[in-house]
Amino acid sequence: MKTPTFLILGHAIFGFSTVFADVTTTIVASSNYGVWEGWGTSLAWWAVAFGDRDDLADAVFSLKDATVNGVKLPGLGMNIVRYNAGATSANSINGESITKSPKVSPSRLVDGYWVDWTSSDPASSSWLWSTDAKQRTMMQKAKSRGANIFELFSNSPMWWMLYNHNPSGSDGGSSDNLQTWNQQQFAVYLSTIALYAKNNWGITFYSVEAFNEPSANWWNGLTGTQEGCHFNVATQQNVLPYLRSELNSRGLSSVLVSASDENSYDAAVATWKGLNATAKATVGQINVHGYQYAKGDRAGLYQQAVSSGKKLWNSEYGESDATGSQLISNVILDFRWLHPTAWVYWQIIDGGGWGLITGDNVAGTLSGPTQKYFVLAQLTRHIRPGMRILDSGCDYAIAAYDATAHKLVIVAVNWGDAQYLNFDLSKFATPGQSGATINVGALK
Ligand SMILES: *[C@@H]1O[C@H](CO)[C@@H](O)[C@H](O)[C@H]1NC(C)=O
């Protein structure tokens, strides 16, 4: 693929006269796909490894320039943080202890707080609140730089709640691993963390997500490389009401339950259709991952969300294309068809093209940013929380409107040879307004 070039138009531009009409799209001024909540990242592995780094916090969560490993980076200004409640602990209980997948990466086992089933009292020694310090440190650094939406998510229940005590999954991968008698305990675990965070960390979680790609068949305790857990839809349907009621009983009724973080748009549609009305009523927000990339029924999932009155997030996206070409292409498809109100990249630091910054969470080593970092910056720095998402009318641009500043933002990509991308703004109320300014930024 060719390296994309970007056009950022800041402020209203009106009376734009067509010169060479290579391509023209009309921005639909009357459209409204919701108020943008923000851009974010999941902490988990990269922040468990690098959570004490101010330079990384500046790069990810502020809009200032940050110097990371000698390279000056424009701050991404992300404001959404997904904090991972771990499933791992090193202790044994009555001779029972964790079982680990032979393939698991130590950096992908995240220490959890409820280390012993003998007491659900968070003040008891069954809870180890000092663990996972670095991930919490990065969450605090994010908050102090302006992050304002926090989601608590789980890849797997605590190991001792699982049939095989293995937080990478059941031995086959496609069967439930959470013991039926621990379904409520799992909800107690997440709700207790949410309350503890509010009282002790100054973090009020906006939402809690109990599942991570629950319908997948790859959360396998014998071959898995990370924490993960399969949940049949019928099991999700049991857990969701427990989670809602355990949050409520702790005074956290305003904390949303999000579900189900399925891997693909199509799986999200199937799972949502499979949940019964009781379970659906507990859910405030549908989360979906973007791993179906250019495929999948984005519009169908949006329709489900709208008709159910639920918010919709793309809560996890990642791939190995370090150029950012795939990322921008899929983000545009999301804005055009899925209409999420938030978009969350999976890991800031990773290898193999997956990271925005290349690094090794096991070795603790960092190298430089990928081009994908700068591609995402074009989005995160300009499409800002509070803006109204508009219909760009095309598959090569996204548009948002800041009603307070009377500012229209268009982020566009040109995939081919040099050409004019024309934006017809005639549907706005005051075309031809004098004094309008134009900022154009291009990325090589
Ligand atoms: C939904 O399923 C749960 C159990 O999974 C059950 O308790 C509840 O009554 C069901 N609700 C409806 C409306 O069928």
The ligand as an SDF file (V2000), in Angstrom:
LIG
                    3D

 14 14  0  0  0  0  0  0  0  0999 V2000
  -32.6790  -14.5010   31.3220 C   0  0  0  0  0  0  0  0  0  0  0  0
  -31.8110  -15.5270   31.7710 O   0  0  0  0  0  0  0  0  0  0  0  0
  -31.5980  -15.5460   33.1720 C   0  0  0  0  0  0  0  0  0  0  0  0
  -30.6240  -16.6490   33.5000 C   0  0  0  0  0  0  0  0  0  0  0  0
  -29.6160  -16.7820   32.5840 O   0  0  0  0  0  0  0  0  0  0  0  0
  -32.9040  -15.7480   33.9040 C   0  0  0  0  0  0  0  0  0  0  0  0
  -32.6840  -15.6690   35.2890 O   0  0  0  0  0  0  0  0  0  0  0  0
  -33.8740  -14.6750   33.4850 C   0  0  0  0  0  0  0  0  0  0  0  0
  -35.1430  -14.9430   34.0670 O   0  0  0  0  0  0  0  0  0  0  0  0
  -34.0300  -14.6680   31.9800 C   0  0  0  0  0  0  0  0  0  0  0  0
  -34.9090  -13.5670   31.5880 N   0  0  0  0  0  0  0  0  0  0  0  0
  -35.8800  -13.7050   30.7040 C   0  0  0  0  0  0  0  0  0  0  0  0
  -36.6720  -12.4760   30.3970 C   0  0  0  0  0  0  0  0  0  0  0  0
  -36.1360  -14.7580   30.1740 O   0  0  0  0  0  0  0  0  0  0  0  0
  1  2  1  0
  1 10  1  0
  2  3  1  0
  3  4  1  0
  3  6  1  0
  4  5  1  0
  6  7  1  0
  6  8  1  0
  8  9  1  0
  8 10  1  0
 10 11  1  0
 11 12  1  0
 12 13  1  0
 12 14  2  0
M  END
$$$$
